[in-house]
Amino acid sequence: MIKSLKSVFEVKSIRKKILATLILVLVYKFLAIIPVPGVNTDALKTIFENNANSWLSFFSSLMWGWLENFSIILMWLSPYINAVIIIQLLWVIIPKIGDLQKEGEQWQKKITQITRRLTFPLAFAQSYGMIVLLNSLAWGMIIDLSDTRIVLMSMIIVTAGTIFLMWLGEIMTEYWIWNGISIIITAWVLAAVPGVIMWHISAWNYPLFAWLLLATLAIIYIIIKFTEWNRRVPVIYTRTGREEKSYFPIRINQAGMIPIIFAVSLVTFPAILWQLLNNSTSLQAQQIGRFLLEYFSMNNPTWILILVYFLLVLGFSFFYVSITFNTEQVAENIQKRGWYIPGIRPWSETSDYLSKVSAHLNLFGWSFLALIAVLPYIISKFAGQTIDFIISWAWLIIIVSVILDLIRKVDSEMKMFDYSKFK
C-alpha cells in the first residue's frame, strides 16, 4: 500500500491534483467554523453544553455539529441535492427534459446549468425555513426574527455559502479526476470520525469502541463486495470477420446512496412538522403533533418508523433505477453497435430481458440498502440505547463507493502515465 501511494505521488500531474484538492477541502472545512453574523452563538453554545434541547442536538447531529457554530454553510449542499432530485423527477414528468440526455455532452452541460439555476431559489427559500425552525428549537435565542434586516442578511449569507460550496465542488471536478461534490460529501462524513473516536476514548468506552471498530471494518468489507458485485450479461459482436464474446455488466446496487437521502428527508419531515404544530394554539394541531412525536421521533424510533423508513428506501430505489436505467435506450445502443445477447431477439425482447434481469438483481440490492439504513435503529431498539458505527451506517455506502471509484480513476490515470512514457 505504501509503495502504491509513493508511486502515485511520483507522478507530477496527479500529485498536483491531489494537493490542489486537499487545499480546497481545507477551504471548505474553514467555512464550516465561520458563524453567520448577527447570531447569538453564546446562547447556542450554552444550550448544547447543558444538553437542554434534545431536538436541537438531533438536528445538530444531522449537520455533523455545524449548528453549534451556525455556520455560513449551514445548509451544506442540501439545496443542490434537492435540485438534482427535482431535475431527475422532471425527466419522467416532462419527456423533453429526459430526451436531453440523448443529445450528448452539450445538452448534459445544459442540464447542469439548469440545476445550478434551480439551486439558488431553493437555497434562498430553504434558508428561511431552516433559520425559523432552528431558532424555534432554541426558544428564540439564536436570532431576532422581528428584525427583518438581520433575517434577510442571514438568509443571503447562508444561501451564498451553499452556492459557494457548489462552485467549490465544480472547481474540484474541473481540475481533479473525480466528482468534486462526492469528495465534499466524503470529507463531510469523515470529518466526524475523529470526534466520535475521541468521545469513546474520553468516556473510557474501550470495549464498546473496539466492538464498533471491528463491526465498522466488517460492514465496510461487506459493502465493498456488495458494491463491486454485478451480473455479467453475455453479448456477442462481430470483429475482424469473426464473432467475439464479451459481457454487459449490471450492478446490483444501481441506485447508490440516493434512495437513502430521499427517505431521510421524508422520515425527518414529521419531526419538523411536530415542532410547528407544537407551537400552534389549536388543540387538534397539538394532538397531531404529539402523535407524530410519539411514533415518528428519530431520537426514539418506533417499529412503525423503522418499517416506514425501510419501505421508503425500497420504493425510492425502485423509482430511481426505473429513471436512470432506461432498458429501451440500452437495447437500442446494443443494436447500433452490432451486439446481441445470445438467444434474445433485438429491440423489444432485449429491453424486456434487461428489465427482468435488472428487477431480479436489484431486488437484492434494494433490500440490502434498506437493511443497512434501518439496522442501527433495530440494534438500538434491542440494546435500549443509540448505537452506531464509527462512521454512520447509511453513509458508509457512499463513502465506500466514492473511494472505490476514486481508486479506479487514479489507477486509470497511472496507466495513461505509464503508457505515455513509451510513446
C-alpha positions as semicolon CSV with decimal commas, in nm:
position;residue;x (nm);y (nm);z (nm)
1;M;0,000;0,000;0,000
2;I;0,281;0,243;0,092
3;K;0,454;0,155;-0,233
4;S;0,136;0,228;-0,430
5;L;0,091;0,566;-0,260
6;K;0,454;0,651;-0,327
7;S;0,416;0,568;-0,696
8;V;0,105;0,788;-0,716
9;F;0,284;1,090;-0,570
10;E;0,578;1,035;-0,805
11;V;0,354;1,138;-1,096
12;K;0,368;1,518;-1,103
13;S;0,028;1,575;-1,264
14;I;-0,152;1,350;-1,014
15;R;0,042;1,494;-0,721
16;K;-0,059;1,849;-0,816
17;K;-0,424;1,745;-0,846
18;I;-0,421;1,574;-0,505
19;L;-0,259;1,873;-0,333
20;A;-0,497;2,119;-0,500
21;T;-0,797;1,908;-0,392
22;L;-0,672;1,890;-0,032
23;I;-0,633;2,270;-0,025
24;L;-0,991;2,314;-0,149
25;V;-1,115;2,068;0,114
26;L;-0,937;2,276;0,380
27;V;-1,113;2,586;0,246
28;Y;-1,444;2,403;0,278
29;K;-1,365;2,300;0,638
30;F;-1,265;2,657;0,721
31;L;-1,607;2,779;0,605
32;A;-1,775;2,536;0,847
33;I;-1,641;2,724;1,151
34;I;-1,740;3,077;1,036
35;P;-2,068;3,178;1,207
36;V;-2,342;3,382;1,045
37;P;-2,318;3,748;1,162
38;G;-2,594;3,858;1,398
39;V;-2,639;3,512;1,554
40;N;-2,618;3,466;1,931
41;T;-2,359;3,188;1,930
42;D;-2,302;3,218;2,306
43;A;-2,663;3,124;2,381
44;L;-2,641;2,843;2,130
45;K;-2,324;2,712;2,293
46;T;-2,489;2,720;2,638
47;I;-2,784;2,512;2,513
48;F;-2,551;2,247;2,371
49;E;-2,327;2,238;2,678
50;N;-2,627;2,179;2,904
51;N;-2,791;1,943;2,654
52;A;-3,106;2,144;2,717
53;N;-3,284;2,057;2,391
54;S;-3,270;1,702;2,255
55;W;-3,427;1,803;1,922
56;L;-3,164;2,072;1,870
57;S;-2,895;1,813;1,941
58;F;-3,062;1,578;1,694
59;F;-3,059;1,834;1,412
60;S;-2,701;1,923;1,503
61;S;-2,603;1,557;1,461
62;L;-2,762;1,560;1,114
63;M;-2,539;1,858;1,030
64;W;-2,233;1,700;1,194
65;G;-2,208;1,976;1,455
66;W;-2,223;2,277;1,219
67;L;-2,530;2,403;1,403
68;E;-2,317;2,468;1,712
69;N;-2,144;2,747;1,516
70;F;-2,447;2,833;1,299
71;S;-2,203;2,818;1,010
72;I;-2,237;3,015;0,686
73;I;-2,263;2,676;0,510
74;L;-2,541;2,575;0,748
75;M;-2,748;2,414;0,471
76;W;-2,441;2,244;0,324
77;L;-2,524;2,103;-0,027
78;S;-2,883;2,013;0,060
79;P;-3,045;2,263;-0,185
80;Y;-2,815;2,143;-0,467
81;I;-2,903;1,780;-0,395
82;N;-3,273;1,875;-0,392
83;A;-3,228;2,050;-0,728
84;V;-3,065;1,738;-0,875
85;I;-3,354;1,526;-0,742
86;I;-3,615;1,763;-0,891
87;I;-3,445;1,756;-1,233
88;Q;-3,437;1,376;-1,223
89;L;-3,808;1,366;-1,136
90;L;-3,881;1,602;-1,425
91;W;-3,719;1,350;-1,661
92;V;-4,027;1,134;-1,601
93;I;-4,288;1,411;-1,598
94;I;-4,152;1,609;-1,895
95;P;-4,018;1,379;-2,172
96;K;-3,843;1,673;-2,344
97;I;-3,605;1,707;-2,049
98;G;-3,538;1,334;-2,047
99;D;-3,452;1,349;-2,417
100;L;-3,171;1,596;-2,342
101;Q;-2,958;1,304;-2,225
102;K;-2,955;1,164;-2,576
103;E;-2,812;1,483;-2,725
104;G;-2,459;1,431;-2,597
105;E;-2,224;1,638;-2,384
106;Q;-2,361;1,978;-2,490
107;W;-2,708;1,905;-2,362
108;Q;-2,566;1,747;-2,048
109;K;-2,398;2,081;-1,978
110;K;-2,738;2,244;-2,031
111;I;-2,895;2,020;-1,766
112;T;-2,609;2,104;-1,529
113;Q;-2,669;2,475;-1,589
114;I;-3,043;2,433;-1,518
115;T;-2,958;2,252;-1,194
116;R;-2,731;2,539;-1,085
117;R;-3,000;2,799;-1,153
118;L;-3,260;2,595;-0,965
119;T;-3,028;2,563;-0,665
120;F;-3,036;2,937;-0,588
121;P;-3,414;2,985;-0,531
122;L;-3,429;2,653;-0,344
123;A;-3,140;2,759;-0,119
124;F;-3,294;3,101;-0,052
125;A;-3,636;2,955;0,037
126;Q;-3,483;2,675;0,245
127;S;-3,262;2,920;0,434
128;Y;-3,565;3,095;0,583
129;G;-3,727;2,768;0,688
130;M;-3,402;2,647;0,840
131;I;-3,343;2,969;1,036
132;V;-3,700;2,980;1,170
133;L;-3,701;2,610;1,265
134;L;-3,365;2,612;1,443
135;N;-3,448;2,940;1,617
136;S;-3,773;2,791;1,750
137;L;-3,586;2,482;1,872
138;A;-3,353;2,716;2,063
139;W;-3,652;2,901;2,217
140;G;-3,589;3,209;2,002
141;M;-3,244;3,273;2,147
142;I;-3,040;3,239;1,824
143;I;-3,166;3,530;1,617
144;D;-3,420;3,811;1,644
145;L;-3,685;3,720;1,384
146;S;-3,859;4,054;1,431
147;D;-3,558;4,231;1,278
148;T;-3,617;4,187;0,904
149;R;-3,272;4,317;0,811
150;I;-3,090;4,058;1,023
151;V;-3,310;3,773;0,895
152;L;-3,266;3,878;0,532
153;M;-2,890;3,919;0,577
154;S;-2,869;3,573;0,737
155;M;-3,069;3,420;0,451
156;I;-2,842;3,581;0,189
157;I;-2,523;3,470;0,369
158;V;-2,643;3,111;0,419
159;T;-2,760;3,094;0,055
160;A;-2,426;3,233;-0,065
161;G;-2,248;2,969;0,145
162;T;-2,434;2,691;-0,035
163;I;-2,370;2,844;-0,379
164;F;-2,000;2,886;-0,297
165;L;-1,982;2,523;-0,180
166;M;-2,144;2,411;-0,507
167;W;-1,890;2,619;-0,703
168;L;-1,606;2,469;-0,498
169;G;-1,725;2,120;-0,592
170;E;-1,735;2,212;-0,960
171;I;-1,381;2,352;-0,941
172;M;-1,268;2,019;-0,795
173;T;-1,444;1,835;-1,077
174;E;-1,280;2,053;-1,341
175;Y;-0,922;2,022;-1,215
176;W;-0,940;1,685;-1,043
177;I;-1,011;1,342;-1,192
178;W;-1,329;1,273;-0,997
179;N;-1,656;1,439;-0,896
180;G;-1,593;1,730;-0,657
181;I;-1,937;1,707;-0,494
182;S;-1,863;1,345;-0,399
183;I;-1,529;1,450;-0,250
184;I;-1,701;1,718;-0,040
185;I;-1,959;1,465;0,082
186;T;-1,680;1,222;0,172
187;A;-1,486;1,493;0,357
188;W;-1,806;1,596;0,537
189;V;-1,872;1,244;0,667
190;L;-1,509;1,156;0,753
191;A;-1,466;1,486;0,942
192;A;-1,693;1,350;1,217
193;V;-1,484;1,033;1,272
194;P;-1,212;1,187;1,497
195;G;-1,481;1,338;1,721
196;V;-1,654;1,001;1,758
197;I;-1,325;0,829;1,842
198;M;-1,228;1,094;2,097
199;W;-1,571;1,073;2,261
200;H;-1,532;0,698;2,318
201;I;-1,177;0,745;2,449
202;S;-1,273;1,028;2,685
203;A;-1,570;0,824;2,814
204;W;-1,346;0,517;2,868
205;N;-1,570;0,309;2,641
206;Y;-1,282;0,092;2,521
207;P;-1,476;-0,240;2,493
208;L;-1,763;-0,071;2,305
209;F;-1,516;0,121;2,087
210;A;-1,328;-0,200;1,997
211;W;-1,655;-0,374;1,912
212;L;-1,776;-0,082;1,699
213;L;-1,440;-0,060;1,520
214;L;-1,447;-0,430;1,428
215;A;-1,812;-0,403;1,324
216;T;-1,732;-0,100;1,108
217;L;-1,448;-0,282;0,932
218;A;-1,670;-0,587;0,880
219;I;-1,956;-0,385;0,729
220;I;-1,709;-0,196;0,507
221;Y;-1,587;-0,531;0,371
222;I;-1,947;-0,641;0,307
223;I;-2,034;-0,312;0,136
224;I;-1,725;-0,337;-0,087
225;K;-1,833;-0,682;-0,203
226;F;-2,189;-0,562;-0,243
227;T;-2,087;-0,251;-0,440
228;E;-1,848;-0,437;-0,671
229;W;-2,080;-0,728;-0,744
230;N;-2,258;-0,725;-1,079
231;R;-2,436;-0,956;-1,319
232;R;-2,247;-1,008;-1,644
233;V;-2,496;-1,033;-1,929
234;P;-2,319;-1,208;-2,222
235;V;-2,312;-1,029;-2,558
236;I;-2,167;-1,129;-2,897
237;Y;-2,031;-0,889;-3,158
238;T;-1,852;-0,922;-3,491
239;R;-1,486;-0,823;-3,509
240;T;-1,237;-0,881;-3,794
241;G;-1,479;-1,116;-3,966
242;R;-1,541;-1,340;-3,665
243;E;-1,767;-1,333;-3,362
244;E;-1,625;-1,222;-3,029
245;K;-1,778;-1,277;-2,685
246;S;-1,798;-1,009;-2,419
247;Y;-2,039;-0,909;-2,143
248;F;-2,260;-0,620;-2,034
249;P;-2,240;-0,559;-1,654
250;I;-2,548;-0,469;-1,449
251;R;-2,463;-0,363;-1,095
252;I;-2,661;-0,500;-0,803
253;N;-2,676;-0,153;-0,648
254;Q;-2,751;0,091;-0,929
255;A;-2,921;0,345;-0,705
256;G;-2,625;0,408;-0,473
257;M;-2,695;0,641;-0,182
258;I;-2,973;0,847;-0,346
259;P;-3,272;0,643;-0,208
260;I;-3,146;0,683;0,149
261;I;-3,113;1,060;0,100
262;F;-3,471;1,068;-0,034
263;A;-3,602;0,857;0,253
264;V;-3,422;1,053;0,526
265;S;-3,569;1,380;0,400
266;L;-3,921;1,234;0,432
267;V;-3,865;1,049;0,760
268;T;-3,733;1,362;0,932
269;F;-4,022;1,574;0,800
270;P;-4,268;1,465;1,079
271;A;-4,017;1,596;1,336
272;I;-4,016;1,936;1,164
273;L;-4,395;1,929;1,135
274;W;-4,426;1,840;1,505
275;Q;-4,221;2,145;1,601
276;L;-4,453;2,369;1,400
277;L;-4,774;2,207;1,532
278;N;-4,648;2,213;1,889
279;N;-4,638;2,594;1,880
280;S;-4,991;2,614;1,742
281;T;-5,280;2,743;1,952
282;S;-5,512;2,478;1,806
283;L;-5,574;2,182;2,038
284;Q;-5,626;1,948;1,742
285;A;-5,294;2,056;1,586
286;Q;-5,116;1,990;1,916
287;Q;-5,269;1,640;1,932
288;I;-5,144;1,565;1,580
289;G;-4,803;1,695;1,686
290;R;-4,795;1,464;1,988
291;F;-4,891;1,170;1,765
292;L;-4,604;1,249;1,528
293;L;-4,365;1,285;1,823
294;E;-4,472;0,951;1,967
295;Y;-4,446;0,742;1,651
296;F;-4,201;0,930;1,425
297;S;-3,931;1,053;1,661
298;M;-3,580;0,989;1,526
299;N;-3,446;1,023;1,881
300;N;-3,658;0,731;1,997
301;P;-3,755;0,538;1,679
302;T;-4,058;0,310;1,693
303;W;-4,113;-0,005;1,489
304;I;-4,359;0,193;1,276
305;L;-4,089;0,447;1,191
306;I;-3,839;0,170;1,113
307;L;-4,090;-0,004;0,883
308;V;-4,180;0,322;0,704
309;Y;-3,810;0,405;0,661
310;F;-3,740;0,056;0,520
311;L;-4,031;0,077;0,272
312;L;-3,934;0,430;0,164
313;V;-3,580;0,318;0,078
314;L;-3,721;0,024;-0,121
315;G;-3,971;0,246;-0,303
316;F;-3,721;0,520;-0,387
317;S;-3,466;0,261;-0,504
318;F;-3,719;0,115;-0,749
319;F;-3,823;0,461;-0,866
320;Y;-3,467;0,590;-0,910
321;V;-3,345;0,285;-1,104
322;S;-3,652;0,297;-1,329
323;I;-3,547;0,653;-1,422
324;T;-3,172;0,611;-1,458
325;F;-3,158;0,263;-1,616
326;N;-3,350;0,301;-1,943
327;T;-3,358;-0,053;-2,083
328;E;-3,506;0,062;-2,415
329;Q;-3,216;0,301;-2,468
330;V;-2,965;0,033;-2,365
331;A;-3,122;-0,216;-2,607
332;E;-3,104;0,046;-2,882
333;N;-2,734;0,110;-2,812
334;I;-2,661;-0,263;-2,817
335;Q;-2,831;-0,294;-3,155
336;K;-2,650;0,009;-3,302
337;R;-2,311;-0,135;-3,205
338;G;-2,388;-0,464;-3,374
339;W;-2,409;-0,657;-3,049
340;Y;-2,670;-0,911;-2,950
341;I;-2,750;-1,124;-2,646
342;P;-2,742;-1,499;-2,728
343;G;-3,093;-1,640;-2,755
344;I;-3,259;-1,298;-2,726
345;R;-3,401;-1,105;-3,021
346;P;-3,303;-0,737;-3,058
347;W;-3,503;-0,429;-2,960
348;S;-3,817;-0,509;-2,752
349;E;-3,715;-0,860;-2,642
350;T;-3,369;-0,735;-2,541
351;S;-3,528;-0,448;-2,347
352;D;-3,770;-0,685;-2,171
353;Y;-3,487;-0,926;-2,087
354;L;-3,270;-0,649;-1,939
355;S;-3,569;-0,518;-1,739
356;K;-3,630;-0,863;-1,595
357;V;-3,265;-0,918;-1,505
358;S;-3,237;-0,570;-1,353
359;A;-3,555;-0,615;-1,146
360;H;-3,447;-0,953;-1,004
361;L;-3,094;-0,830;-0,941
362;N;-3,186;-0,502;-0,781
363;L;-3,443;-0,661;-0,551
364;F;-3,148;-0,794;-0,351
365;G;-2,965;-0,463;-0,382
366;W;-3,262;-0,257;-0,267
367;S;-3,329;-0,493;0,026
368;F;-2,965;-0,475;0,134
369;L;-2,964;-0,094;0,104
370;A;-3,284;-0,066;0,311
371;L;-3,146;-0,308;0,571
372;I;-2,826;-0,102;0,606
373;A;-3,041;0,211;0,657
374;V;-3,259;0,068;0,936
375;L;-3,012;-0,170;1,103
376;P;-2,875;0,083;1,356
377;Y;-3,229;0,160;1,470
378;I;-3,314;-0,209;1,504
379;I;-3,000;-0,274;1,710
380;S;-3,071;0,037;1,919
381;K;-3,423;-0,092;1,992
382;F;-3,289;-0,421;2,128
383;A;-2,992;-0,260;2,305
384;G;-3,205;0,008;2,467
385;Q;-2,965;0,284;2,363
386;T;-2,848;0,458;2,045
387;I;-2,567;0,260;1,881
388;D;-2,396;0,345;1,554
389;F;-2,070;0,257;1,382
390;I;-1,759;0,474;1,390
391;I;-1,894;0,605;1,059
392;S;-2,270;0,629;1,021
393;W;-2,405;0,306;0,874
394;A;-2,600;0,464;0,590
395;W;-2,316;0,696;0,487
396;L;-2,072;0,405;0,472
397;I;-2,223;0,306;0,137
398;I;-2,149;0,638;-0,031
399;I;-1,804;0,661;0,130
400;V;-1,705;0,316;0,004
401;S;-1,848;0,387;-0,343
402;V;-1,664;0,719;-0,375
403;I;-1,331;0,575;-0,256
404;L;-1,357;0,273;-0,489
405;D;-1,433;0,498;-0,787
406;L;-1,150;0,728;-0,685
407;I;-0,907;0,436;-0,679
408;R;-1,021;0,331;-1,027
409;K;-0,973;0,684;-1,164
410;V;-0,625;0,717;-1,012
411;D;-0,532;0,373;-1,143
412;S;-0,656;0,470;-1,490
413;E;-0,453;0,792;-1,477
414;M;-0,145;0,597;-1,368
415;K;-0,183;0,358;-1,662
416;M;-0,211;0,654;-1,901
417;F;0,106;0,797;-1,749
418;D;0,292;0,467;-1,789
419;Y;0,173;0,437;-2,147
420;S;0,284;0,792;-2,235
421;K;0,641;0,709;-2,132
422;F;0,666;0,458;-2,414
423;K;0,516;0,678;-2,687
